[in-house]
Amino acid sequence: MLSSLAPARRRLVVGIVALVLLAALVAVGIAIAGGSSRGKAGTAPPVAQSRPGPVLLLPGYGGSTTGLRVLAGRLRTSGRGVEVVSLPDNAQGDLRAQARVVASAAKAAMARAGAASVDVVGYSAGGVVARIWLKEDGGAAIARRVVTLGAPQHGTELATLGSLFQGECPTACQQLTPTSDVLAALNADNELPAGPAVISLWSSSDEVVIPPRSAELKGALNIEIQQVCAGSTVRHGALPTDPLVSAMVAVELGGSRPTSLTARDCARLSKGS
């Protein structure tokens, strides 16, 4: 076809085709570069630690919010907006479904407060739910701090015992056994996503999270309560209402960065306990 054209017209057509191909290659290159940069930016930058937003409190297995309401009242004295989140199925259903509820609650709380981030306190299994939200439901992009209280992050042998009795270990109980698929996936690779600061508070007197060190997380600030106040005998059920623990939570949610509490802080934190 080109051979039938006059030489001058043939050169013109070839030049146009070359320009079209060049433009196409440039467009593809831009698209690839753009896709690459978007991929690198896919991990949202950490939210500002100096600008706290509302606080969400997540209940443990069984869904009781009574103790968390005590903690909420104490946190409100520092001027923070605090909400206690009710989780579905008395917090005995699928932990991942509970995390999706947290995702909705966090966005709603941010919208009401006009805030750019949220802080979350997860008690017991609620701490595991908080971590699922961080890793699987976009929580890492909007969480400033996450504090967990006696959370069985690597499971508890109590759930293993419960699973031996048919009908006595609902879905969440089964997922809290140390060998569950949910925990295996959650603890694979990095235990925490980049971004939010995570603080795990746990008690050596915990009789529900067995062993109590199951609460520790790689990449978190792990604080054993007895390393701060050796005389503390706080057990699992009292973690949300214990004045010392409440004071520790308040400290970790305040300031521009988490605080590595030690025995030197015991007297100050124990005032009013």
N, C-alpha and C positions, 0 to 999 in steps of 0.2 A: 504493500500500500504506500509506504514512504517512498519507494523507488519511483513511483509514478509522479511524484511531486517535483517541482522545479527545485534546484539546489538551494536557493535562498529560502524558499518556503519550507523545505525539509529541515534546514538548520533551525528555523524558527520553531517548528513543531517539536524537535528534539530538545531545544532549550526550554520550552514550556513544560514538557514532560519532566525534565530534570528538576526544574524548580518545584513542581508539584510533589515529586518524590522527596526532595530535600525538606519541604515544608512538613510532609507527613512524618519523616524521620525526626525532625525537631519536635513535632507535637508528641510523638511517642516518647521521646527522651524526657520532655517536660512531665508527661504523665507518670513515667517511671520514677523520676526524681521526686515528684510531688507525693506519689504513693509511698516512696521510701521515707520521706520526711514525716509524713503523717504516721507511718508505722512507728518511727522513733518517738513521736510525740503522743503515741497512744497511751502511755502511762502519764496520767495527769500529775502536774507538779504538786508537791505537798501544800496543803492549805496553811495560811498564816497561823503560827502558834500563838502569836500575841493578840489575836482577835477571837476570843471565845464566843461561840454561839450557844444555842439552847442545849440542855442536857437531857438525854433519854436514858431511863432506867429500865433494864430488861429483867424480868423475873426468871427464876430457875424452874427446874422440872416440877410440874404440878401447878404452876402458874400463879401461886399466891403472891399478891402485891402488898400485903400488910406491912411486912418489914421494910420494903422499898419505900413506902409512904413515909416512914420514919426518917429514912435517909434523905428523901426528897425535901422534907421540912428543914432538915439541918443544912442542906446545900442552898436552900433558898435564902437563908439568913445572910449569905454572902452576896446576895443580889442576883443570883443566876436564875434563869428560867428553867424549870425542871418539869418533865413529864414522865409519868410511869406508863409504859406500854403494856397493854394486855396482849398476850400471844394466843393464837388459836388452839382449840382442842385442849384447853387447860395446860398448854405447853407440854403435852405428852405426845403430840403428833410429830410428823416429819420435821427434823431440824431445819432442812432447807426451805420448807414452806414457811416456817417461823421467820427465817432470815428475810424472806420476801416481804413479810409484813413489816419488819424493821425498815426495809428500804423505803416503803411507802410512808411510814411514820416519820422517817428522817426528812424526806423531801417536804412533807407537809409542815413539819416543825420549822424548817428553814424558811419556808414561804411565809408562815405566820409571823416569824420574828424578823424577816428581812435579813437573814444571816447568810453568810457564805459557807458555813460549816456547822457541824454538830459534834458534841462530845457524847460518848456512850459509856454507861456503866452496866456491865453484864454480870449478874449474880449467878453462880453455879452454872447450870446448863445454858443460862442466858449468855455467859461469856463465850461459850462455843458458838452459839447462834450469832453473836456479834462478829466472831472471826469468819464465819461463813459469809456473812454480809460483806465484810471487808474484801474477801478473796473472790467471791462469786457474784455479787450483786451490786458492784459499783461503789461500795462503801468507802474504799480507799481514796476515792476522789473527793469525798466530802467530809470525811471524818478528821477532826483535829486530834483528839485524844480518845483512846479506848482504855478503860480501866476494868479489869476483870477481878471478881471476888470469888475465890475458891472454885475456879472453873476447871472441870475435868478435861483439859485440852487433849490429853492422851488417853482418856477413858478412865473408868473407875471399876475396880473389881466388884463393887457393890452391884453394878449393873450386870456384870457377868453372873453373879449369884442369882439375881432376879431372873435372868434369862433361862435359868434351869427349871423355873416353875411356869408351866404353860399358862398363858393368859394373864400372868402377873407382870409381864414386861412389855408395855406398849412400844410403839415405834421408836420414840425418843430414847427410851430405856435401852432398846437394842442397839441404837446408834451410838450410845455412850459406853458400850463395851470396848475395851482396848483394841480389839481386833476388828471392829466394824469397818465396812467399806467407806462410810462417810468420813471417819477419822483418818483412815489410811490415805484417802485422797486429800484431805485437809492438811495433813502433816507431811505430804510428799514434797520434795524440793524445799523451797523456802517456806517456813511456817508462817511468815508474815509478809504481806505485800509492802512495797515501798510506799512511803507517804506518812500515814498517821503515826503518832507516838503511842505505843501500847505499854501499859503497866499492869503487871499481874501481881495482885496481893493475895497471899495464901497463908493459912495457919497450919502449923505442925500438929495442932490438936484436932484437925478436921477428921471426923469419923465417917464422912460420906464419900469424899474424894479419896480413894485408896489406890495407890499411895498419895499423900498430899502433894508431893512434888509433881504430880501429873499436871498441876496448874502452870508449871514453868514453860516458857516459850523461848525458842531461839530468836534473838533479835529484839526481845522485849526487855523492859526493866522489871526484873523479877525481885519481889520483896517479900521475904518471910516475916510475918508480923512479929514473931518471937525474936528475930534479929534486931528489931527496933525496940520492943519492950519485952524483955525476957520473961516477965511475970504474967504475960497475957495467956489466958487459957481459953480464948474464944474458940468456940466450936462452929461447925458449919452453919447451923440454923441461925446463929446469932450474928453472923458477919454483917448483914445489912443494918442491924440496930445497935451494934457495939459502938460506943462513943469514940473509942480510940480508932477503930477502923473508919468511922465517918470522918474523923479529922484527917486521916491519911488520904482518903479519897478527895477531900476538899483541897488538900495541898497539891495533889497530883493533877487536879483539874484546873488549878490556878497557875499564875505565873507564865513566863514566856517559854518554859521548857519543863519537862518532868524532873522530879527531885529524887535523888538517890538517898532515901532515908536510912539513918543508922541509929545506933543506941544513943547517940548524942541528942537526938530529936525526941526521945521518949518523954522527958519531963514536959516539954512544950506541948506535945500532942496530947498528953494525958490530962491537961488542965480541964477541969469540968467533967472528967470522966466519972 
